[in-house]
Amino acid sequence: MEILFQEVIMKRKFFSTIFALAAVSCFAVDAASSLETLTSSDIPREFKPNVLEKTIAKKNSFVYLRMGVADTQAYQKPALDRAFFIPGLGLGWRMSNVVSAVDISANYTQGFAGEKEERSYFYTLPKVSYLRYVSPLNDDSFYYGGGLALGEMRNREASKFIGIVPSVSIGYEMNRKADIHSFMEFVVSQPTLAFVQENKFPGPLAELSVGFGY
């Protein structure tokens, strides 16, 4: 009887050990399976990286070519009652930190006004602008800002200006998270502080342009 009782106890210990090992094995397999199927939604919010910001930061600067047109009011004589547009080109570099951007560029606009072709031009070198995005977390966003430039303007009246040219701008930038960027921009520039001035002080110049960059 005593021997039979000891056998029962040994069998209970044996099966208890087997069940314990099986439970540990199942827990280990379940844990491994959970790790394999773990997704970003299972990670606490405080440990999640800001994927959008990293995506934008991956390509946070680009070099661009800008093509546009400007009005001729700053170039032509007051007696001329007609106005037309003249072409302009620009080359620049824009760096973004998601919510804002710094834009450094060189721009040149040249045209002819009146019956006789005369050289008139406006250039800025360099021009530095600060821009703020209206929808900074979107792929496309409107933006606004202002800038300062060292520029020169000459018109048909032989008026000449060399000095500081402030500007204000509004625009729409597309494909902000892609490698190829594009934008549309409207800029109004007003020569303000003259280092060299001849004849009449120039008026404001409005420009509409599109840009493409990488």
Accessible surface in RSA format (square Angstrom, percent):
REM  Atomic radii and reference values for relative SASA: ProtOr
REM  Chains: A
REM  Algorithm: Lee & Richards
REM  Probe-radius: 1.40
REM  Slices: 20
REM RES _ NUM      All-atoms   Total-Side   Main-Chain    Non-polar    All polar
REM                ABS   REL    ABS   REL    ABS   REL    ABS   REL    ABS   REL
RES MET A   1   195.89 101.4 150.92  99.9  44.97 107.1 132.75 112.9  63.14  83.6
RES GLU A   2   125.90  72.3 117.78  89.1   8.12  19.3  47.77  92.4  78.13  63.8
RES ILE A   3   127.05  72.3 126.93  94.6   0.12   0.3 126.93  91.4   0.12   0.3
RES LEU A   4   106.39  59.3 103.85  74.3   2.54   6.4 105.18  73.9   1.21   3.3
RES PHE A   5   126.57  63.3 123.11  76.3   3.46   9.0 126.23  76.5   0.34   1.0
RES GLN A   6    93.47  52.3  92.12  67.3   1.35   3.2  26.10  55.6  67.36  51.1
RES GLU A   7    80.44  46.2  78.91  59.7   1.53   3.7  26.18  50.6  54.26  44.3
RES VAL A   8    70.06  46.1  69.67  63.1   0.39   0.9  69.94  60.8   0.12   0.3
RES ILE A   9    61.48  35.0  61.28  45.7   0.19   0.5  61.45  44.2   0.03   0.1
RES MET A  10   131.32  68.0 125.61  83.1   5.70  13.6 101.24  86.1  30.08  39.9
RES LYS A  11   125.24  61.1 123.64  75.9   1.60   3.8  71.24  64.1  54.00  57.5
RES ARG A  12   170.33  71.5 164.98  84.1   5.36  12.8  48.12  65.8 122.21  74.1
RES LYS A  13   139.21  67.9 134.63  82.6   4.58  10.9  84.44  76.0  54.77  58.3
RES PHE A  14   123.39  61.7 117.02  72.5   6.37  16.6 123.12  74.6   0.27   0.8
RES PHE A  15   109.22  54.6 109.22  67.6   0.00   0.0 109.22  66.2   0.00   0.0
RES SER A  16    68.42  57.8  58.40  77.9  10.03  23.1  35.61  75.8  32.82  46.0
RES THR A  17    75.37  53.6  70.48  71.5   4.89  11.7  51.07  68.6  24.30  36.7
RES ILE A  18    77.97  44.4  77.19  57.5   0.79   1.9  77.28  55.6   0.70   1.9
RES PHE A  19   141.61  70.8 137.40  85.1   4.21  11.0 137.74  83.5   3.87  11.1
RES ALA A  20    55.33  50.9  46.22  71.3   9.11  20.7  54.62  76.9   0.71   1.9
RES LEU A  21   107.03  59.6 106.05  75.9   0.98   2.5 106.27  74.6   0.76   2.0
RES ALA A  22    47.00  43.2  39.82  61.5   7.17  16.3  46.45  65.4   0.55   1.5
RES ALA A  23    62.29  57.3  49.26  76.0  13.03  29.6  57.42  80.9   4.88  12.9
RES VAL A  24    99.34  65.4  96.64  87.5   2.69   6.5  99.24  86.2   0.10   0.3
RES SER A  25    62.27  52.6  56.40  75.3   5.87  13.5  33.80  72.0  28.47  39.9
RES CYS A  26    86.74  65.6  79.01  88.1   7.73  18.2  30.30  76.8  56.44  60.9
RES PHE A  27   149.85  75.0 144.29  89.4   5.56  14.5 149.19  90.4   0.67   1.9
RES ALA A  28    56.51  52.0  47.18  72.8   9.32  21.2  52.11  73.4   4.39  11.6
RES VAL A  29   105.80  69.6 101.83  92.2   3.96   9.6 104.88  91.1   0.92   2.5
RES ASP A  30    90.33  63.3  86.76  86.3   3.57   8.5  20.75  48.8  69.58  69.4
RES ALA A  31    40.30  37.1  33.47  51.6   6.83  15.5  39.41  55.5   0.89   2.4
RES ALA A  32    49.76  45.8  45.32  69.9   4.44  10.1  48.56  68.4   1.21   3.2
RES SER A  33    53.25  45.0  50.90  67.9   2.35   5.4  21.45  45.7  31.80  44.5
RES SER A  34    57.60  48.7  50.41  67.3   7.19  16.6  34.79  74.1  22.81  32.0
RES LEU A  35   132.71  73.9 116.49  83.3  16.22  40.8 116.83  82.0  15.88  42.7
RES GLU A  36   149.46  85.8 112.33  85.0  37.13  88.4  46.40  89.8 103.06  84.1
RES THR A  37    95.18  67.7  79.50  80.6  15.68  37.4  70.62  94.8  24.57  37.1
RES LEU A  38    95.99  53.5  70.87  50.7  25.11  63.1  72.23  50.7  23.76  63.9
RES THR A  39    74.95  53.3  67.15  68.1   7.80  18.6  70.40  94.6   4.56   6.9
RES SER A  40    79.36  67.1  72.47  96.7   6.89  15.9  39.79  84.7  39.58  55.4
RES SER A  41    88.43  74.7  62.12  82.9  26.31  60.6  48.11 102.5  40.32  56.5
RES ASP A  42    85.17  59.7  55.40  55.1  29.77  70.4  18.11  42.6  67.06  66.9
RES ILE A  43    65.32  37.2  59.53  44.3   5.79  14.0  61.13  44.0   4.19  11.4
RES PRO A  44    69.73  50.8  57.59  52.5  12.14  44.1  69.67  57.5   0.07   0.4
RES ARG A  45   205.04  86.1 192.35  98.1  12.69  30.2  67.91  92.8 137.13  83.1
RES GLU A  46   137.56  79.0  98.21  74.3  39.34  93.7  59.54 115.2  78.02  63.7
RES PHE A  47   145.99  73.0 121.12  75.0  24.88  64.7 126.67  76.8  19.32  55.3
RES LYS A  48    90.08  43.9  70.02  43.0  20.06  47.8  31.09  28.0  58.99  62.8
RES PRO A  49    76.76  55.9  59.17  53.9  17.59  64.0  70.02  57.8   6.75  41.9
RES ASN A  50    74.89  51.6  59.25  57.3  15.64  37.7  28.93  69.6  45.96  44.4
RES VAL A  51   104.95  69.1 100.67  91.1   4.28  10.3 101.57  88.2   3.39   9.2
RES LEU A  52    49.92  27.8  45.24  32.4   4.68  11.8  47.39  33.3   2.53   6.8
RES GLU A  53    73.27  42.1  72.90  55.2   0.37   0.9   9.30  18.0  63.96  52.2
RES LYS A  54   137.50  67.1 129.27  79.3   8.23  19.6  84.00  75.6  53.50  57.0
RES THR A  55    53.42  38.0  47.53  48.2   5.88  14.0  37.26  50.1  16.15  24.4
RES ILE A  56     3.06   1.7   3.00   2.2   0.06   0.2   3.01   2.2   0.05   0.1
RES ALA A  57    53.12  48.8  40.29  62.2  12.83  29.2  41.23  58.1  11.88  31.5
RES LYS A  58   182.58  89.1 147.01  90.2  35.56  84.7 100.66  90.6  81.92  87.3
RES LYS A  59    48.22  23.5  44.97  27.6   3.25   7.7  19.20  17.3  29.02  30.9
RES ASN A  60    59.68  41.2  55.99  54.1   3.68   8.9   3.93   9.5  55.75  53.9
RES SER A  61    32.54  27.5  29.44  39.3   3.10   7.1   1.74   3.7  30.80  43.1
RES PHE A  62     9.18   4.6   5.71   3.5   3.47   9.0   9.18   5.6   0.00   0.0
RES VAL A  63    82.18  54.1  77.84  70.5   4.34  10.5  77.84  67.6   4.34  11.8
RES TYR A  64    10.06   4.7   7.38   4.2   2.68   7.0   3.03   2.3   7.03   8.7
RES LEU A  65    87.98  49.0  86.41  61.8   1.57   3.9  86.41  60.7   1.57   4.2
RES ARG A  66    17.84   7.5  17.84   9.1   0.00   0.0   9.59  13.1   8.25   5.0
RES MET A  67    81.45  42.2  79.28  52.5   2.17   5.2  45.37  38.6  36.07  47.8
RES GLY A  68    13.48  16.6   0.00   N/A  13.48  16.6   8.16  22.4   5.31  11.9
RES VAL A  69    66.62  43.8  63.63  57.6   3.00   7.2  64.76  56.3   1.86   5.1
RES ALA A  70     1.50   1.4   0.82   1.3   0.68   1.6   1.42   2.0   0.08   0.2
RES ASP A  71    29.03  20.3  28.27  28.1   0.77   1.8  18.25  43.0  10.78  10.7
RES THR A  72     0.82   0.6   0.82   0.8   0.00   0.0   0.82   1.1   0.00   0.0
RES GLN A  73   112.65  63.0  92.49  67.6  20.16  48.0  44.28  94.3  68.37  51.9
RES ALA A  74     5.68   5.2   0.00   0.0   5.68  12.9   4.08   5.7   1.59   4.2
RES TYR A  75     1.20   0.6   1.20   0.7   0.00   0.0   1.20   0.9   0.00   0.0
RES GLN A  76    13.09   7.3   5.55   4.1   7.54  17.9   2.66   5.7  10.43   7.9
RES LYS A  77    86.62  42.3  85.72  52.6   0.90   2.1  33.47  30.1  53.16  56.6
RES PRO A  78    98.78  72.0  63.43  57.8  35.35 128.5  76.32  63.0  22.46 139.6
RES ALA A  79    95.33  87.7  56.91  87.8  38.42  87.4  69.85  98.4  25.48  67.5
RES LEU A  80    46.86  26.1  38.47  27.5   8.39  21.1  39.41  27.7   7.45  20.0
RES ASP A  81   146.09 102.3 106.24 105.7  39.85  94.2  48.04 113.1  98.04  97.8
RES ARG A  82   123.08  51.7 117.24  59.8   5.84  13.9  55.25  75.5  67.82  41.1
RES ALA A  83    60.23  55.4  27.63  42.6  32.60  74.2  27.78  39.1  32.45  86.0
RES PHE A  84    68.71  34.4  63.29  39.2   5.42  14.1  67.96  41.2   0.74   2.1
RES PHE A  85   141.89  71.0 120.31  74.5  21.58  56.2 120.31  72.9  21.58  61.7
RES ILE A  86     5.13   2.9   4.88   3.6   0.24   0.6   5.13   3.7   0.00   0.0
RES PRO A  87    91.20  66.5  88.84  81.0   2.36   8.6  89.09  73.6   2.11  13.1
RES GLY A  88     7.81   9.6   0.00   N/A   7.81   9.6   5.58  15.3   2.24   5.0
RES LEU A  89   104.11  58.0 102.51  73.3   1.60   4.0 102.63  72.1   1.48   4.0
RES GLY A  90     4.59   5.7   0.00   N/A   4.59   5.7   4.42  12.1   0.17   0.4
RES LEU A  91   109.41  60.9 104.95  75.1   4.46  11.2 104.95  73.7   4.46  12.0
RES GLY A  92     6.16   7.6   0.00   N/A   6.16   7.6   5.74  15.7   0.42   0.9
RES TRP A  93    92.59  37.2  92.48  44.8   0.10   0.2  79.59  42.4  12.99  21.1
RES ARG A  94     2.55   1.1   2.19   1.1   0.36   0.9   0.21   0.3   2.33   1.4
RES MET A  95    83.24  43.1  81.16  53.7   2.08   5.0  53.19  45.2  30.05  39.8
RES SER A  96    12.89  10.9   9.80  13.1   3.09   7.1  10.32  22.0   2.57   3.6
RES ASN A  97   100.68  69.4  80.96  78.2  19.72  47.5  44.72 107.6  55.96  54.1
RES VAL A  98    15.27  10.0  15.04  13.6   0.23   0.5  15.04  13.1   0.23   0.6
RES VAL A  99    59.52  39.2  59.18  53.6   0.34   0.8  59.18  51.4   0.34   0.9
RES SER A 100     7.20   6.1   7.02   9.4   0.18   0.4   0.01   0.0   7.18  10.1
RES ALA A 101     2.30   2.1   0.00   0.0   2.30   5.2   2.27   3.2   0.03   0.1
RES VAL A 102    54.16  35.6  54.16  49.0   0.00   0.0  54.16  47.1   0.00   0.0
RES ASP A 103     7.97   5.6   7.79   7.8   0.18   0.4   3.43   8.1   4.55   4.5
RES ILE A 104    70.24  40.0  68.02  50.7   2.23   5.4  68.02  49.0   2.23   6.0
RES SER A 105    10.31   8.7   5.24   7.0   5.07  11.7   5.30  11.3   5.01   7.0
RES ALA A 106    35.79  32.9  31.80  49.1   3.98   9.1  32.14  45.3   3.65   9.7
RES ASN A 107    20.83  14.4  15.71  15.2   5.12  12.3  12.69  30.5   8.13   7.9
RES TYR A 108    84.13  39.3  82.50  46.9   1.63   4.2  79.33  59.6   4.80   5.9
RES THR A 109     1.42   1.0   1.42   1.4   0.00   0.0   0.08   0.1   1.34   2.0
RES GLN A 110    57.57  32.2  49.88  36.5   7.68  18.3  11.86  25.2  45.71  34.7
RES GLY A 111     3.51   4.3   0.00   N/A   3.51   4.3   3.51   9.6   0.00   0.0
RES PHE A 112    95.21  47.6  87.55  54.2   7.66  19.9  87.84  53.3   7.37  21.1
RES ALA A 113     1.88   1.7   1.46   2.2   0.42   1.0   1.88   2.6   0.00   0.0
RES GLY A 114    16.82  20.7   0.00   N/A  16.82  20.7   0.48   1.3  16.34  36.6
RES GLU A 115   173.92  99.8 136.84 103.5  37.08  88.3  56.57 109.4 117.35  95.8
RES LYS A 116   144.16  70.3 138.26  84.8   5.90  14.1  87.80  79.0  56.36  60.0
RES GLU A 117   132.74  76.2 110.72  83.8  22.01  52.4  34.83  67.4  97.90  79.9
RES GLU A 118    58.11  33.4  53.38  40.4   4.73  11.3  21.01  40.6  37.10  30.3
RES ARG A 119   143.19  60.1 129.69  66.1  13.50  32.1  51.83  70.8  91.36  55.4
RES SER A 120     1.04   0.9   1.04   1.4   0.00   0.0   0.00   0.0   1.04   1.5
RES TYR A 121    19.44   9.1  19.44  11.1   0.00   0.0   4.57   3.4  14.88  18.3
RES PHE A 122     7.38   3.7   6.60   4.1   0.78   2.0   6.60   4.0   0.78   2.2
RES TYR A 123    72.68  33.9  72.14  41.0   0.54   1.4  43.81  32.9  28.87  35.6
RES THR A 124     5.81   4.1   5.35   5.4   0.46   1.1   5.00   6.7   0.82   1.2
RES LEU A 125   107.84  60.1 100.10  71.6   7.74  19.5 100.10  70.3   7.74  20.8
RES PRO A 126    68.49  49.9  67.52  61.6   0.97   3.5  67.52  55.7   0.97   6.0
RES LYS A 127    23.93  11.7  23.77  14.6   0.16   0.4   8.39   7.5  15.55  16.6
RES VAL A 128    68.47  45.1  65.00  58.8   3.47   8.4  65.00  56.5   3.47   9.4
RES SER A 129    12.30  10.4  10.33  13.8   1.98   4.6   4.96  10.6   7.35  10.3
RES TYR A 130   109.81  51.3 107.97  61.4   1.84   4.8  91.48  68.7  18.33  22.6
RES LEU A 131     1.60   0.9   1.60   1.1   0.00   0.0   1.60   1.1   0.00   0.0
RES ARG A 132    96.94  40.7  96.94  49.4   0.00   0.0  16.20  22.1  80.73  48.9
RES TYR A 133    12.25   5.7   0.17   0.1  12.08  31.4   0.00   0.0  12.25  15.1
RES VAL A 134    92.59  60.9  66.93  60.6  25.66  61.8  72.39  62.9  20.20  54.8
RES SER A 135    38.85  32.8  33.75  45.0   5.10  11.7  11.38  24.2  27.47  38.5
RES PRO A 136    34.35  25.0  34.35  31.3   0.00   0.0  34.35  28.4   0.00   0.0
RES LEU A 137    92.54  51.5  85.92  61.5   6.61  16.6  85.92  60.3   6.61  17.8
RES ASN A 138    77.92  53.7  74.43  71.9   3.49   8.4  12.52  30.1  65.40  63.2
RES ASP A 139    56.67  39.7  52.15  51.9   4.53  10.7  20.39  48.0  36.28  36.2
RES ASP A 140    55.77  39.1  46.91  46.7   8.86  21.0   6.13  14.4  49.64  49.5
RES SER A 141     2.34   2.0   0.00   0.0   2.34   5.4   2.34   5.0   0.00   0.0
RES PHE A 142   128.96  64.5 127.98  79.3   0.98   2.5 127.98  77.6   0.98   2.8
RES TYR A 143     3.23   1.5   0.00   0.0   3.23   8.4   0.21   0.2   3.02   3.7
RES TYR A 144   116.22  54.3 116.22  66.1   0.00   0.0  79.48  59.7  36.74  45.3
RES GLY A 145    17.88  22.0   0.00   N/A  17.88  22.0  11.85  32.5   6.03  13.5
RES GLY A 146    30.84  38.0   0.00   N/A  30.84  38.0  20.31  55.7  10.53  23.6
RES GLY A 147    12.49  15.4   0.00   N/A  12.49  15.4   5.90  16.2   6.59  14.8
RES LEU A 148   107.30  59.8 103.07  73.7   4.23  10.6 103.56  72.7   3.75  10.1
RES ALA A 149     5.89   5.4   1.14   1.8   4.76  10.8   5.56   7.8   0.34   0.9
RES LEU A 150    76.67  42.7  73.61  52.7   3.07   7.7  73.61  51.7   3.07   8.3
RES GLY A 151     1.54   1.9   0.00   N/A   1.54   1.9   1.51   4.1   0.03   0.1
RES GLU A 152    15.97   9.2  15.83  12.0   0.14   0.3   0.44   0.9  15.53  12.7
RES MET A 153     2.75   1.4   1.60   1.1   1.14   2.7   1.60   1.4   1.14   1.5
RES ARG A 154    79.05  33.2  78.75  40.1   0.30   0.7   7.31  10.0  71.74  43.5
RES ASN A 155    12.08   8.3   8.52   8.2   3.57   8.6   0.00   0.0  12.08  11.7
RES ARG A 156    29.76  12.5  17.61   9.0  12.15  28.9   1.09   1.5  28.66  17.4
RES GLU A 157    55.41  31.8  38.40  29.0  17.01  40.5  17.05  33.0  38.36  31.3
RES ALA A 158    45.49  41.8  41.96  64.8   3.53   8.0  44.07  62.1   1.41   3.7
RES SER A 159     3.03   2.6   1.99   2.6   1.05   2.4   2.15   4.6   0.88   1.2
RES LYS A 160    51.22  25.0  50.36  30.9   0.86   2.0   2.39   2.1  48.83  52.0
RES PHE A 161     1.15   0.6   1.06   0.7   0.09   0.2   1.06   0.6   0.09   0.3
RES ILE A 162    45.95  26.1  45.95  34.2   0.00   0.0  45.95  33.1   0.00   0.0
RES GLY A 163     0.00   0.0   0.00   N/A   0.00   0.0   0.00   0.0   0.00   0.0
RES ILE A 164    47.78  27.2  47.78  35.6   0.00   0.0  47.78  34.4   0.00   0.0
RES VAL A 165     1.81   1.2   1.08   1.0   0.73   1.8   1.08   0.9   0.73   2.0
RES PRO A 166    42.56  31.0  41.41  37.7   1.15   4.2  41.67  34.4   0.89   5.6
RES SER A 167    10.89   9.2   2.96   4.0   7.93  18.3   4.48   9.5   6.42   9.0
RES VAL A 168    97.14  63.9  96.09  87.0   1.05   2.5  96.17  83.6   0.97   2.6
RES SER A 169    11.45   9.7   6.79   9.1   4.66  10.7   6.27  13.4   5.18   7.3
RES ILE A 170   106.99  60.9 106.20  79.1   0.79   1.9 106.20  76.5   0.79   2.1
RES GLY A 171     8.67  10.7   0.00   N/A   8.67  10.7   7.47  20.5   1.20   2.7
RES TYR A 172    58.62  27.4  58.44  33.3   0.18   0.5  31.22  23.5  27.40  33.8
RES GLU A 173     3.02   1.7   3.02   2.3   0.00   0.0   0.00   0.0   3.02   2.5
RES MET A 174    48.02  24.9  48.02  31.8   0.00   0.0  17.40  14.8  30.62  40.6
RES ASN A 175    57.09  39.4  56.92  55.0   0.17   0.4   2.86   6.9  54.23  52.4
RES ARG A 176     4.47   1.9   2.72   1.4   1.76   4.2   1.28   1.8   3.19   1.9
RES LYS A 177    69.70  34.0  49.72  30.5  19.98  47.6  17.07  15.4  52.63  56.1
RES ALA A 178    44.19  40.6  36.07  55.7   8.12  18.5  43.94  61.9   0.25   0.7
RES ASP A 179    80.23  56.2  75.70  75.3   4.54  10.7  11.54  27.2  68.69  68.5
RES ILE A 180   102.18  58.1 100.94  75.2   1.23   3.0 100.94  72.7   1.23   3.3
RES HIS A 181     3.97   2.2   3.97   2.8   0.00   0.0   3.97   4.1   0.00   0.0
RES SER A 182    15.08  12.7  15.03  20.1   0.05   0.1   9.51  20.3   5.56   7.8
RES PHE A 183     2.24   1.1   0.73   0.4   1.52   3.9   0.73   0.4   1.52   4.3
RES MET A 184    92.87  48.1  91.86  60.8   1.01   2.4  54.43  46.3  38.44  50.9
RES GLU A 185    19.68  11.3  17.57  13.3   2.11   5.0   1.64   3.2  18.04  14.7
RES PHE A 186    82.85  41.4  81.28  50.3   1.57   4.1  81.28  49.3   1.57   4.5
RES VAL A 187     7.85   5.2   7.80   7.1   0.05   0.1   7.85   6.8   0.00   0.0
RES VAL A 188    49.66  32.7  46.99  42.5   2.67   6.4  46.99  40.8   2.67   7.3
RES SER A 189     3.42   2.9   3.42   4.6   0.00   0.0   0.01   0.0   3.41   4.8
RES GLN A 190    63.97  35.8  63.53  46.4   0.43   1.0  46.90  99.8  17.07  12.9
RES PRO A 191     1.00   0.7   0.02   0.0   0.98   3.6   0.02   0.0   0.98   6.1
RES THR A 192    80.29  57.1  61.41  62.3  18.88  45.0  58.68  78.8  21.62  32.7
RES LEU A 193   103.94  57.9 103.16  73.8   0.78   2.0 103.94  73.0   0.00   0.0
RES ALA A 194    35.93  33.0  10.01  15.4  25.92  59.0  10.01  14.1  25.92  68.7
RES PHE A 195   122.24  61.2  86.72  53.7  35.52  92.4  92.15  55.9  30.09  86.1
RES VAL A 196    63.32  41.7  58.89  53.3   4.44  10.7  63.32  55.0   0.00   0.0
RES GLN A 197    87.24  48.8  54.99  40.2  32.25  76.8  13.90  29.6  73.33  55.6
RES GLU A 198    80.32  46.1  75.78  57.3   4.53  10.8  29.67  57.4  50.65  41.4
RES ASN A 199   102.41  70.6  67.02  64.8  35.39  85.2  27.03  65.1  75.38  72.9
RES LYS A 200   121.42  59.2 109.29  67.1  12.14  28.9  83.06  74.8  38.36  40.9
RES PHE A 201    77.18  38.6  65.40  40.5  11.78  30.7  65.40  39.6  11.78  33.7
RES PRO A 202     9.89   7.2   3.31   3.0   6.58  23.9   7.52   6.2   2.36  14.7
RES GLY A 203    29.24  36.1   0.00   N/A  29.24  36.1  22.56  61.9   6.68  15.0
RES PRO A 204    77.25  56.3  72.33  65.9   4.92  17.9  72.55  59.9   4.71  29.3
RES LEU A 205     0.00   0.0   0.00   0.0   0.00   0.0   0.00   0.0   0.00   0.0
RES ALA A 206    28.23  26.0  24.85  38.3   3.38   7.7  25.08  35.3   3.15   8.4
RES GLU A 207    17.08   9.8  15.76  11.9   1.32   3.2   4.11   7.9  12.98  10.6
RES LEU A 208   102.21  56.9  99.10  70.9   3.11   7.8  99.10  69.6   3.11   8.4
RES SER A 209     4.14   3.5   1.76   2.3   2.38   5.5   2.28   4.9   1.86   2.6
RES VAL A 210    58.72  38.6  58.64  53.1   0.08   0.2  58.64  50.9   0.08   0.2
RES GLY A 211     0.23   0.3   0.00   N/A   0.23   0.3   0.00   0.0   0.23   0.5
RES PHE A 212   110.66  55.4 105.39  65.3   5.27  13.7 105.76  64.1   4.90  14.0
RES GLY A 213     9.45  11.6   0.00   N/A   9.45  11.6   8.16  22.4   1.28   2.9
RES TYR A 214   139.63  65.2 129.81  73.9   9.81  25.5  88.44  66.5  51.18  63.1
END  Absolute sums over single chains surface
CHAIN  1 A    13454.8      11882.6       1572.2       9063.6       4391.3
END  Absolute sums over all chains
TOTAL         13454.8      11882.6       1572.2       9063.6       4391.3
